[in-house]
Amino acid sequence: HAFAFRDAWGEELLASIREWEPDLVVCAGFMRILPPVVVDALSPRMINTPPALLPLFPGAHAVRDALAAGATETGASVIVVDAGVDTGPVLAQVRVPIHPDDDEASLHDRIKPVERDLLADVVTNWNQES
């Protein structure tokens, strides 16, 4: 579908999600800022996995930003989605060292498996945490 307005897209997305009656919504790799109607309806049962050691380097270019800042470590976080960009409560984090020869691709390749394992742990234990 093409939507004339972001809110119309949000309403359709929320209706589609609600059809499944999920206990938890995972936005890993989604890379879109959700309209308030979606966040308000689903948070705190909606999580995301930014490739960053939040609150450092939020946003779409976290890996690039960490490298540009000369950071010696970054990581992966699992957060509750809120109205901000990567500003929700942190549920879990893992640190990943930045090697001197890292570029954006190599660092992201090392973060991805850590991020996946962290997400799997949070989802597996969700009922105990929520």
N, CA, C and O atoms as CSV, one atom per row, in Angstrom:
chain,resi,resn,atom,element,x,y,z
A,1,HIS,N,N,0.817,-1.188,0.000
A,1,HIS,CA,C,0.000,0.000,0.000
A,1,HIS,C,C,0.861,1.251,0.000
A,1,HIS,O,O,1.930,1.283,0.610
A,2,ALA,N,N,0.398,2.259,-0.675
A,2,ALA,CA,C,0.978,3.592,-0.562
A,2,ALA,C,C,-0.014,4.429,0.244
A,2,ALA,O,O,-1.216,4.400,-0.017
A,3,PHE,N,N,0.490,5.163,1.209
A,3,PHE,CA,C,-0.372,5.941,2.085
A,3,PHE,C,C,-0.090,7.420,1.892
A,3,PHE,O,O,1.065,7.837,1.810
A,4,ALA,N,N,-1.151,8.205,1.821
A,4,ALA,CA,C,-1.011,9.641,1.632
A,4,ALA,C,C,-0.450,10.311,2.884
A,4,ALA,O,O,0.223,11.337,2.794
A,5,PHE,N,N,-0.729,9.730,4.049
A,5,PHE,CA,C,-0.297,10.337,5.301
A,5,PHE,C,C,0.341,9.290,6.203
A,5,PHE,O,O,-0.057,8.125,6.205
A,6,ARG,N,N,1.326,9.719,6.961
A,6,ARG,CA,C,2.028,8.837,7.891
A,6,ARG,C,C,1.063,8.241,8.922
A,6,ARG,O,O,1.181,7.070,9.282
A,7,ASP,N,N,0.122,9.041,9.390
A,7,ASP,CA,C,-0.842,8.542,10.372
A,7,ASP,C,C,-1.719,7.433,9.804
A,7,ASP,O,O,-2.079,6.496,10.517
A,8,ALA,N,N,-2.066,7.537,8.516
A,8,ALA,CA,C,-2.865,6.481,7.876
A,8,ALA,C,C,-2.067,5.186,7.831
A,8,ALA,O,O,-2.606,4.105,8.069
A,9,TRP,N,N,-0.785,5.303,7.527
A,9,TRP,CA,C,0.093,4.126,7.542
A,9,TRP,C,C,0.157,3.540,8.951
A,9,TRP,O,O,0.085,2.323,9.120
A,10,GLY,N,N,0.290,4.390,9.953
A,10,GLY,CA,C,0.344,3.931,11.333
A,10,GLY,C,C,-0.924,3.208,11.760
A,10,GLY,O,O,-0.856,2.177,12.430
A,11,GLU,N,N,-2.065,3.734,11.382
A,11,GLU,CA,C,-3.340,3.085,11.718
A,11,GLU,C,C,-3.428,1.702,11.071
A,11,GLU,O,O,-3.856,0.739,11.708
A,12,GLU,N,N,-3.027,1.610,9.819
A,12,GLU,CA,C,-3.051,0.321,9.106
A,12,GLU,C,C,-2.065,-0.662,9.732
A,12,GLU,O,O,-2.385,-1.837,9.910
A,13,LEU,N,N,-0.880,-0.187,10.063
A,13,LEU,CA,C,0.119,-1.033,10.713
A,13,LEU,C,C,-0.401,-1.541,12.047
A,13,LEU,O,O,-0.287,-2.731,12.341
A,14,LEU,N,N,-0.965,-0.663,12.851
A,14,LEU,CA,C,-1.487,-1.057,14.157
A,14,LEU,C,C,-2.614,-2.073,14.007
A,14,LEU,O,O,-2.673,-3.046,14.759
A,15,ALA,N,N,-3.503,-1.859,13.048
A,15,ALA,CA,C,-4.593,-2.819,12.825
A,15,ALA,C,C,-4.039,-4.185,12.435
A,15,ALA,O,O,-4.535,-5.214,12.893
A,16,SER,N,N,-3.012,-4.195,11.588
A,16,SER,CA,C,-2.397,-5.464,11.173
A,16,SER,C,C,-1.737,-6.178,12.344
A,16,SER,O,O,-1.854,-7.397,12.478
A,17,ILE,N,N,-1.049,-5.429,13.183
A,17,ILE,CA,C,-0.401,-6.024,14.359
A,17,ILE,C,C,-1.449,-6.573,15.317
A,17,ILE,O,O,-1.299,-7.680,15.834
A,18,ARG,N,N,-2.495,-5.816,15.553
A,18,ARG,CA,C,-3.534,-6.236,16.501
A,18,ARG,C,C,-4.241,-7.516,16.062
A,18,ARG,O,O,-4.721,-8.274,16.904
A,19,GLU,N,N,-4.310,-7.763,14.756
A,19,GLU,CA,C,-4.926,-9.009,14.274
A,19,GLU,C,C,-4.234,-10.235,14.864
A,19,GLU,O,O,-4.874,-11.265,15.073
A,20,TRP,N,N,-2.958,-10.134,15.127
A,20,TRP,CA,C,-2.181,-11.260,15.655
A,20,TRP,C,C,-2.265,-11.376,17.168
A,20,TRP,O,O,-1.879,-12.406,17.721
A,21,GLU,N,N,-2.757,-10.354,17.851
A,21,GLU,CA,C,-2.843,-10.322,19.313
A,21,GLU,C,C,-1.520,-10.698,19.978
A,21,GLU,O,O,-1.483,-11.586,20.829
A,22,PRO,N,N,-0.434,-10.025,19.591
A,22,PRO,CA,C,0.880,-10.413,20.125
A,22,PRO,C,C,1.071,-10.011,21.583
A,22,PRO,O,O,0.531,-9.008,22.050
A,23,ASP,N,N,1.847,-10.817,22.280
A,23,ASP,CA,C,2.275,-10.457,23.627
A,23,ASP,C,C,3.444,-9.486,23.579
A,23,ASP,O,O,3.668,-8.712,24.510
A,24,LEU,N,N,4.191,-9.540,22.467
A,24,LEU,CA,C,5.395,-8.737,22.301
A,24,LEU,C,C,5.570,-8.427,20.818
A,24,LEU,O,O,5.363,-9.294,19.970
A,25,VAL,N,N,5.950,-7.190,20.509
A,25,VAL,CA,C,6.243,-6.783,19.129
A,25,VAL,C,C,7.726,-6.439,19.072
A,25,VAL,O,O,8.209,-5.625,19.859
A,26,VAL,N,N,8.451,-7.061,18.138
A,26,VAL,CA,C,9.887,-6.848,17.981
A,26,VAL,C,C,10.121,-6.083,16.687
A,26,VAL,O,O,9.711,-6.525,15.614
A,27,CYS,N,N,10.773,-4.946,16.791
A,27,CYS,CA,C,11.027,-4.079,15.632
A,27,CYS,C,C,12.462,-4.182,15.135
A,27,CYS,O,O,12.965,-3.226,14.545
A,28,ALA,N,N,13.124,-5.281,15.345
A,28,ALA,CA,C,14.529,-5.439,14.960
A,28,ALA,C,C,14.705,-5.231,13.461
A,28,ALA,O,O,14.109,-5.940,12.650
A,29,GLY,N,N,15.528,-4.253,13.104
A,29,GLY,CA,C,15.801,-3.980,11.703
A,29,GLY,C,C,14.709,-3.217,10.988
A,29,GLY,O,O,14.772,-3.069,9.768
A,30,PHE,N,N,13.719,-2.730,11.695
A,30,PHE,CA,C,12.573,-2.068,11.074
A,30,PHE,C,C,12.954,-0.723,10.457
A,30,PHE,O,O,12.490,-0.399,9.365
A,31,MET,N,N,13.777,0.052,11.124
A,31,MET,CA,C,14.368,1.294,10.611
A,31,MET,C,C,13.349,2.339,10.164
A,31,MET,O,O,13.593,3.064,9.200
A,32,ARG,N,N,12.230,2.424,10.841
A,32,ARG,CA,C,11.248,3.485,10.590
A,32,ARG,C,C,10.819,4.048,11.935
A,32,ARG,O,O,10.691,3.312,12.913
A,33,ILE,N,N,10.602,5.332,11.978
A,33,ILE,CA,C,10.066,5.940,13.184
A,33,ILE,C,C,8.556,5.719,13.157
A,33,ILE,O,O,7.871,6.113,12.214
A,34,LEU,N,N,8.062,5.088,14.198
A,34,LEU,CA,C,6.646,4.740,14.257
A,34,LEU,C,C,5.804,5.936,14.693
A,34,LEU,O,O,6.226,6.712,15.550
A,35,PRO,N,N,4.616,6.086,14.108
A,35,PRO,CA,C,3.719,7.165,14.526
A,35,PRO,C,C,3.290,6.977,15.982
A,35,PRO,O,O,3.249,5.850,16.475
A,36,PRO,N,N,2.973,8.068,16.668
A,36,PRO,CA,C,2.570,7.984,18.078
A,36,PRO,C,C,1.420,7.012,18.332
A,36,PRO,O,O,1.394,6.361,19.377
A,37,VAL,N,N,0.478,6.899,17.413
A,37,VAL,CA,C,-0.658,5.993,17.639
A,37,VAL,C,C,-0.182,4.553,17.827
A,37,VAL,O,O,-0.768,3.806,18.611
A,38,VAL,N,N,0.867,4.162,17.122
A,38,VAL,CA,C,1.402,2.803,17.229
A,38,VAL,C,C,2.164,2.650,18.545
A,38,VAL,O,O,1.953,1.689,19.284
A,39,VAL,N,N,3.040,3.592,18.826
A,39,VAL,CA,C,3.840,3.526,20.054
A,39,VAL,C,C,2.937,3.555,21.283
A,39,VAL,O,O,3.101,2.750,22.200
A,40,ASP,N,N,1.991,4.475,21.298
A,40,ASP,CA,C,1.101,4.600,22.459
A,40,ASP,C,C,0.299,3.323,22.699
A,40,ASP,O,O,0.045,2.957,23.847
A,41,ALA,N,N,-0.099,2.650,21.631
A,41,ALA,CA,C,-0.920,1.444,21.761
A,41,ALA,C,C,-0.106,0.225,22.195
A,41,ALA,O,O,-0.633,-0.652,22.879
A,42,LEU,N,N,1.161,0.156,21.811
A,42,LEU,CA,C,1.916,-1.083,22.011
A,42,LEU,C,C,3.018,-1.010,23.067
A,42,LEU,O,O,3.391,-2.040,23.628
A,43,SER,N,N,3.538,0.159,23.347
A,43,SER,CA,C,4.595,0.271,24.340
A,43,SER,C,C,3.985,0.054,25.724
A,43,SER,O,O,2.883,0.546,25.965
A,44,PRO,N,N,4.622,-0.636,26.622
A,44,PRO,CA,C,5.995,-1.129,26.642
A,44,PRO,C,C,6.177,-2.556,26.105
A,44,PRO,O,O,7.204,-3.184,26.361
A,45,ARG,N,N,5.199,-3.064,25.371
A,45,ARG,CA,C,5.317,-4.422,24.837
A,45,ARG,C,C,5.871,-4.418,23.418
A,45,ARG,O,O,5.615,-5.338,22.641
A,46,MET,N,N,6.635,-3.374,23.081
A,46,MET,CA,C,7.278,-3.266,21.777
A,46,MET,C,C,8.748,-2.932,22.033
A,46,MET,O,O,9.078,-1.969,22.725
A,47,ILE,N,N,9.620,-3.762,21.451
A,47,ILE,CA,C,11.048,-3.588,21.697
A,47,ILE,C,C,11.805,-3.440,20.379
A,47,ILE,O,O,11.306,-3.782,19.307
A,48,ASN,N,N,13.023,-2.919,20.496
A,48,ASN,CA,C,13.898,-2.717,19.343
A,48,ASN,C,C,15.322,-3.083,19.744
A,48,ASN,O,O,15.649,-3.167,20.927
A,49,THR,N,N,16.161,-3.299,18.734
A,49,THR,CA,C,17.543,-3.715,18.979
A,49,THR,C,C,18.537,-2.808,18.259
A,49,THR,O,O,19.092,-3.209,17.236
A,50,PRO,N,N,18.772,-1.617,18.756
A,50,PRO,CA,C,19.757,-0.743,18.121
A,50,PRO,C,C,21.174,-1.291,18.273
A,50,PRO,O,O,21.522,-1.832,19.323
A,51,PRO,N,N,21.999,-1.152,17.221
A,51,PRO,CA,C,23.387,-1.592,17.299
A,51,PRO,C,C,24.251,-0.522,17.965
A,51,PRO,O,O,25.170,0.030,17.360
A,52,ALA,N,N,23.930,-0.250,19.214
A,52,ALA,CA,C,24.615,0.811,19.956
A,52,ALA,C,C,24.577,0.491,21.435
A,52,ALA,O,O,23.702,-0.232,21.913
A,53,LEU,N,N,25.527,1.035,22.137
A,53,LEU,CA,C,25.557,0.940,23.593
A,53,LEU,C,C,24.851,2.198,24.118
A,53,LEU,O,O,25.486,3.151,24.569
A,54,LEU,N,N,23.534,2.165,24.043
A,54,LEU,CA,C,22.741,3.354,24.385
A,54,LEU,C,C,22.955,3.756,25.833
A,54,LEU,O,O,23.154,2.892,26.687
A,55,PRO,N,N,22.918,5.033,26.124
A,55,PRO,CA,C,22.388,6.115,25.311
A,55,PRO,C,C,23.365,6.694,24.295
A,55,PRO,O,O,23.029,7.658,23.607
A,56,LEU,N,N,24.550,6.138,24.186
A,56,LEU,CA,C,25.506,6.642,23.199
A,56,LEU,C,C,25.086,6.255,21.784
A,56,LEU,O,O,24.663,5.123,21.547
A,57,PHE,N,N,25.201,7.175,20.863
A,57,PHE,CA,C,25.020,6.956,19.427
A,57,PHE,C,C,23.653,6.389,19.032
A,57,PHE,O,O,23.575,5.345,18.385
A,58,PRO,N,N,22.587,7.072,19.420
A,58,PRO,CA,C,21.259,6.648,18.979
A,58,PRO,C,C,21.053,6.967,17.501
A,58,PRO,O,O,21.792,7.761,16.919
A,59,GLY,N,N,20.058,6.351,16.912
A,59,GLY,CA,C,19.674,6.693,15.550
A,59,GLY,C,C,20.138,5.707,14.502
A,59,GLY,O,O,20.713,4.664,14.811
A,60,ALA,N,N,19.877,6.056,13.265
A,60,ALA,CA,C,20.070,5.155,12.132
A,60,ALA,C,C,21.532,4.883,11.787
A,60,ALA,O,O,21.826,3.919,11.079
A,61,HIS,N,N,22.445,5.711,12.271
A,61,HIS,CA,C,23.855,5.558,11.891
A,61,HIS,C,C,24.748,5.320,13.109
A,61,HIS,O,O,25.842,5.875,13.207
A,62,ALA,N,N,24.272,4.498,14.023
A,62,ALA,CA,C,24.965,4.292,15.290
A,62,ALA,C,C,26.382,3.764,15.109
A,62,ALA,O,O,27.303,4.235,15.776
A,63,VAL,N,N,26.567,2.805,14.227
A,63,VAL,CA,C,27.895,2.209,14.033
A,63,VAL,C,C,28.836,3.245,13.427
A,63,VAL,O,O,29.961,3.417,13.897
A,64,ARG,N,N,28.380,3.927,12.396
A,64,ARG,CA,C,29.187,4.972,11.752
A,64,ARG,C,C,29.525,6.073,12.760
A,64,ARG,O,O,30.657,6.554,12.798
A,65,ASP,N,N,28.558,6.465,13.561
A,65,ASP,CA,C,28.771,7.535,14.539
A,65,ASP,C,C,29.789,7.127,15.604
A,65,ASP,O,O,30.617,7.943,16.007
A,66,ALA,N,N,29.739,5.888,16.058
A,66,ALA,CA,C,30.712,5.413,17.053
A,66,ALA,C,C,32.125,5.447,16.488
A,66,ALA,O,O,33.060,5.866,17.170
A,67,LEU,N,N,32.280,5.007,15.248
A,67,LEU,CA,C,33.595,5.049,14.609
A,67,LEU,C,C,34.083,6.482,14.432
A,67,LEU,O,O,35.245,6.781,14.710
A,68,ALA,N,N,33.209,7.362,13.972
A,68,ALA,CA,C,33.580,8.761,13.733
A,68,ALA,C,C,33.984,9.463,15.026
A,68,ALA,O,O,34.816,10.370,15.008
A,69,ALA,N,N,33.402,9.049,16.137
A,69,ALA,CA,C,33.718,9.659,17.429
A,69,ALA,C,C,35.002,9.112,18.045
A,69,ALA,O,O,35.466,9.615,19.068
A,70,GLY,N,N,35.576,8.081,17.421
A,70,GLY,CA,C,36.789,7.481,17.963
A,70,GLY,C,C,36.538,6.624,19.188
A,70,GLY,O,O,37.450,6.409,19.987
A,71,ALA,N,N,35.325,6.130,19.352
A,71,ALA,CA,C,34.994,5.283,20.505
A,71,ALA,C,C,35.819,4.002,20.465
A,71,ALA,O,O,36.183,3.517,19.394
A,72,THR,N,N,36.105,3.469,21.634
A,72,THR,CA,C,36.864,2.215,21.718
A,72,THR,C,C,35.946,1.014,21.905
A,72,THR,O,O,36.377,-0.135,21.806
A,73,GLU,N,N,34.681,1.296,22.176
A,73,GLU,CA,C,33.702,0.220,22.267
A,73,GLU,C,C,32.332,0.749,21.878
A,73,GLU,O,O,32.052,1.946,21.949
A,74,THR,N,N,31.507,-0.171,21.472
A,74,THR,CA,C,30.108,0.106,21.193
A,74,THR,C,C,29.351,-1.112,21.693
A,74,THR,O,O,29.765,-1.720,22.680
A,75,GLY,N,N,28.275,-1.479,21.056
A,75,GLY,CA,C,27.574,-2.661,21.524
A,75,GLY,C,C,26.222,-2.820,20.890
A,75,GLY,O,O,25.937,-2.286,19.818
A,76,ALA,N,N,25.399,-3.568,21.583
A,76,ALA,CA,C,24.025,-3.807,21.162
A,76,ALA,C,C,23.141,-3.616,22.384
A,76,ALA,O,O,23.521,-3.949,23.507
A,77,SER,N,N,21.971,-3.078,22.144
A,77,SER,CA,C,21.005,-2.850,23.212
A,77,SER,C,C,19.654,-3.409,22.792
A,77,SER,O,O,19.337,-3.461,21.603
A,78,VAL,N,N,18.874,-3.820,23.756
A,78,VAL,CA,C,17.459,-4.104,23.534
A,78,VAL,C,C,16.721,-3.103,24.399
A,78,VAL,O,O,16.938,-3.020,25.608
A,79,ILE,N,N,15.833,-2.335,23.746
A,79,ILE,CA,C,15.130,-1.269,24.443
A,79,ILE,C,C,13.627,-1.376,24.229
A,79,ILE,O,O,13.166,-2.006,23.278
A,80,VAL,N,N,12.881,-0.760,25.115
A,80,VAL,CA,C,11.453,-0.567,24.926
A,80,VAL,C,C,11.301,0.605,23.968
A,80,VAL,O,O,11.930,1.646,24.157
A,81,VAL,N,N,10.475,0.447,22.947
A,81,VAL,CA,C,10.234,1.542,22.010
A,81,VAL,C,C,9.358,2.582,22.702
A,81,VAL,O,O,8.322,2.261,23.285
A,82,ASP,N,N,9.801,3.838,22.622
A,82,ASP,CA,C,8.995,4.948,23.127
A,82,ASP,C,C,8.884,5.995,22.017
A,82,ASP,O,O,9.202,5.705,20.863
A,83,ALA,N,N,8.447,7.184,22.346
A,83,ALA,CA,C,8.199,8.214,21.338
A,83,ALA,C,C,9.482,8.811,20.759
A,83,ALA,O,O,9.429,9.465,19.718
A,84,GLY,N,N,10.623,8.607,21.399
A,84,GLY,CA,C,11.879,9.163,20.905
A,84,GLY,C,C,12.595,8.197,19.978
A,84,GLY,O,O,12.097,7.115,19.671
A,85,VAL,N,N,13.777,8.615,19.539
A,85,VAL,CA,C,14.617,7.756,18.699
A,85,VAL,C,C,15.651,7.086,19.603
A,85,VAL,O,O,16.604,7.724,20.052
A,86,ASP,N,N,15.453,5.808,19.862
A,86,ASP,CA,C,16.352,5.018,20.716
A,86,ASP,C,C,16.485,5.602,22.123
A,86,ASP,O,O,17.569,5.596,22.707
A,87,THR,N,N,15.376,6.103,22.656
A,87,THR,CA,C,15.398,6.723,23.977
A,87,THR,C,C,14.650,5.930,25.040
A,87,THR,O,O,14.618,6.337,26.201
A,88,GLY,N,N,14.043,4.797,24.663
A,88,GLY,CA,C,13.275,4.012,25.614
A,88,GLY,C,C,14.148,3.324,26.644
A,88,GLY,O,O,15.368,3.261,26.491
A,89,PRO,N,N,13.528,2.809,27.689
A,89,PRO,CA,C,14.275,2.100,28.730
A,89,PRO,C,C,15.081,0.936,28.148
A,89,PRO,O,O,14.597,0.185,27.301
A,90,VAL,N,N,16.310,0.809,28.620
A,90,VAL,CA,C,17.202,-0.272,28.183
A,90,VAL,C,C,16.875,-1.522,28.994
A,90,VAL,O,O,16.897,-1.502,30.224
A,91,LEU,N,N,16.571,-2.616,28.283
A,91,LEU,CA,C,16.286,-3.895,28.937
A,91,LEU,C,C,17.536,-4.739,29.090
A,91,LEU,O,O,17.678,-5.473,30.068
A,92,ALA,N,N,18.455,-4.639,28.117
A,92,ALA,CA,C,19.687,-5.436,28.157
A,92,ALA,C,C,20.701,-4.818,27.199
A,92,ALA,O,O,20.335,-4.174,26.216
A,93,GLN,N,N,21.985,-5.026,27.505
A,93,GLN,CA,C,23.064,-4.531,26.650
A,93,GLN,C,C,24.238,-5.489,26.683
A,93,GLN,O,O,24.457,-6.211,27.656
A,94,VAL,N,N,24.987,-5.474,25.587
A,94,VAL,CA,C,26.250,-6.199,25.513
A,94,VAL,C,C,27.271,-5.269,24.857
A,94,VAL,O,O,26.978,-4.607,23.862
A,95,ARG,N,N,28.460,-5.232,25.426
A,95,ARG,CA,C,29.532,-4.395,24.877
A,95,ARG,C,C,30.275,-5.147,23.771
A,95,ARG,O,O,30.454,-6.363,23.837
A,96,VAL,N,N,30.704,-4.393,22.756
A,96,VAL,CA,C,31.497,-4.935,21.661
A,96,VAL,C,C,32.690,-3.993,21.466
A,96,VAL,O,O,32.495,-2.804,21.214
A,97,PRO,N,N,33.913,-4.502,21.580
A,97,PRO,CA,C,35.069,-3.622,21.389
A,97,PRO,C,C,35.194,-3.187,19.928
A,97,PRO,O,O,34.838,-3.925,19.008
A,98,ILE,N,N,35.702,-1.985,19.743
A,98,ILE,CA,C,36.000,-1.491,18.400
A,98,ILE,C,C,37.491,-1.703,18.169
A,98,ILE,O,O,38.323,-1.201,18.924
A,99,HIS,N,N,37.818,-2.446,17.124
A,99,HIS,CA,C,39.212,-2.721,16.782
A,99,HIS,C,C,39.776,-1.589,15.933
A,99,HIS,O,O,39.028,-0.943,15.199
A,100,PRO,N,N,41.084,-1.335,16.018
A,100,PRO,CA,C,41.681,-0.235,15.254
A,100,PRO,C,C,41.450,-0.335,13.741
A,100,PRO,O,O,41.375,0.688,13.060
A,101,ASP,N,N,41.337,-1.543,13.220
A,101,ASP,CA,C,41.150,-1.712,11.772
A,101,ASP,C,C,39.674,-1.837,11.366
A,101,ASP,O,O,39.384,-2.110,10.201
A,102,ASP,N,N,38.746,-1.643,12.299
A,102,ASP,CA,C,37.324,-1.743,11.969
A,102,ASP,C,C,36.893,-0.633,11.029
A,102,ASP,O,O,37.332,0.512,11.139
A,103,ASP,N,N,36.030,-1.000,10.112
A,103,ASP,CA,C,35.273,-0.019,9.349
A,103,ASP,C,C,33.799,-0.282,9.669
A,103,ASP,O,O,33.485,-1.171,10.461
A,104,GLU,N,N,32.916,0.472,9.067
A,104,GLU,CA,C,31.496,0.340,9.406
A,104,GLU,C,C,30.985,-1.081,9.152
A,104,GLU,O,O,30.258,-1.639,9.973
A,105,ALA,N,N,31.366,-1.657,8.021
A,105,ALA,CA,C,30.884,-3.001,7.673
A,105,ALA,C,C,31.424,-4.061,8.625
A,105,ALA,O,O,30.667,-4.912,9.093
A,106,SER,N,N,32.716,-4.022,8.918
A,106,SER,CA,C,33.297,-5.062,9.780
A,106,SER,C,C,32.762,-4.962,11.205
A,106,SER,O,O,32.494,-5.978,11.845
A,107,LEU,N,N,32.607,-3.736,11.698
A,107,LEU,CA,C,32.087,-3.574,13.051
A,107,LEU,C,C,30.628,-4.021,13.117
A,107,LEU,O,O,30.223,-4.708,14.055
A,108,HIS,N,N,29.853,-3.629,12.127
A,108,HIS,CA,C,28.449,-4.048,12.116
A,108,HIS,C,C,28.340,-5.577,12.031
A,108,HIS,O,O,27.465,-6.174,12.659
A,109,ASP,N,N,29.222,-6.202,11.261
A,109,ASP,CA,C,29.220,-7.666,11.160
A,109,ASP,C,C,29.536,-8.325,12.500
A,109,ASP,O,O,29.043,-9.419,12.777
A,110,ARG,N,N,30.343,-7.683,13.332
A,110,ARG,CA,C,30.634,-8.247,14.654
A,110,ARG,C,C,29.526,-7.963,15.654
A,110,ARG,O,O,29.325,-8.734,16.593
A,111,ILE,N,N,28.799,-6.857,15.461
A,111,ILE,CA,C,27.698,-6.521,16.366
A,111,ILE,C,C,26.488,-7.423,16.109
A,111,ILE,O,O,25.822,-7.839,17.057
A,112,LYS,N,N,26.197,-7.727,14.853
A,112,LYS,CA,C,24.970,-8.456,14.501
A,112,LYS,C,C,24.759,-9.754,15.280
A,112,LYS,O,O,23.670,-9.946,15.820
A,113,PRO,N,N,25.740,-10.654,15.370
A,113,PRO,CA,C,25.467,-11.892,16.129
A,113,PRO,C,C,25.260,-11.638,17.624
A,113,PRO,O,O,24.471,-12.330,18.268
A,114,VAL,N,N,25.955,-10.665,18.168
A,114,VAL,CA,C,25.784,-10.306,19.576
A,114,VAL,C,C,24.372,-9.759,19.786
A,114,VAL,O,O,23.700,-10.094,20.762
A,115,GLU,N,N,23.941,-8.921,18.865
A,115,GLU,CA,C,22.613,-8.321,18.917
A,115,GLU,C,C,21.524,-9.397,18.844
A,115,GLU,O,O,20.548,-9.353,19.593
A,116,ARG,N,N,21.700,-10.353,17.943
A,116,ARG,CA,C,20.718,-11.440,17.799
A,116,ARG,C,C,20.628,-12.288,19.055
A,116,ARG,O,O,19.532,-12.624,19.503
A,117,ASP,N,N,21.774,-12.634,19.625
A,117,ASP,CA,C,21.776,-13.431,20.860
A,117,ASP,C,C,21.111,-12.664,22.004
A,117,ASP,O,O,20.343,-13.233,22.780
A,118,LEU,N,N,21.410,-11.377,22.099
A,118,LEU,CA,C,20.825,-10.552,23.150
A,118,LEU,C,C,19.308,-10.484,22.991
A,118,LEU,O,O,18.570,-10.621,23.967
A,119,LEU,N,N,18.848,-10.274,21.762
A,119,LEU,CA,C,17.413,-10.231,21.502
A,119,LEU,C,C,16.754,-11.567,21.849
A,119,LEU,O,O,15.689,-11.592,22.466
A,120,ALA,N,N,17.379,-12.664,21.459
A,120,ALA,CA,C,16.823,-13.985,21.772
A,120,ALA,C,C,16.707,-14.181,23.281
A,120,ALA,O,O,15.715,-14.733,23.757
A,121,ASP,N,N,17.697,-13.739,24.029
A,121,ASP,CA,C,17.642,-13.851,25.493
A,121,ASP,C,C,16.486,-13.037,26.074
A,121,ASP,O,O,15.752,-13.518,26.936
A,122,VAL,N,N,16.332,-11.807,25.599
A,122,VAL,CA,C,15.256,-10.958,26.120
A,122,VAL,C,C,13.887,-11.552,25.780
A,122,VAL,O,O,13.001,-11.600,26.634
A,123,VAL,N,N,13.715,-12.002,24.543
A,123,VAL,CA,C,12.426,-12.568,24.139
A,123,VAL,C,C,12.135,-13.854,24.913
A,123,VAL,O,O,11.005,-14.070,25.351
A,124,THR,N,N,13.140,-14.701,25.083
A,124,THR,CA,C,12.965,-15.957,25.814
A,124,THR,C,C,12.501,-15.708,27.242
A,124,THR,O,O,11.693,-16.460,27.786
A,125,ASN,N,N,13.019,-14.649,27.837
A,125,ASN,CA,C,12.694,-14.349,29.238
A,125,ASN,C,C,11.610,-13.293,29.383
A,125,ASN,O,O,11.392,-12.786,30.484
A,126,TRP,N,N,10.926,-12.948,28.295
A,126,TRP,CA,C,9.981,-11.845,28.318
A,126,TRP,C,C,8.903,-12.002,29.380
A,126,TRP,O,O,8.633,-11.042,30.101
A,127,ASN,N,N,8.278,-13.157,29.511
A,127,ASN,CA,C,7.188,-13.337,30.470
A,127,ASN,C,C,7.653,-13.099,31.902
A,127,ASN,O,O,6.894,-12.602,32.734
A,128,GLN,N,N,8.908,-13.456,32.187
A,128,GLN,CA,C,9.426,-13.235,33.534
A,128,GLN,C,C,9.727,-11.747,33.754
A,128,GLN,O,O,9.665,-11.270,34.887
A,129,GLU,N,N,10.055,-11.002,32.673
A,129,GLU,CA,C,10.446,-9.609,32.814
A,129,GLU,C,C,9.253,-8.670,32.778
A,129,GLU,O,O,9.286,-7.597,33.380
A,130,SER,N,N,8.202,-9.068,32.076
A,130,SER,CA,C,7.100,-8.125,31.848
A,130,SER,C,C,6.087,-8.139,32.970
A,130,SER,O,O,5.103,-7.400,32.923
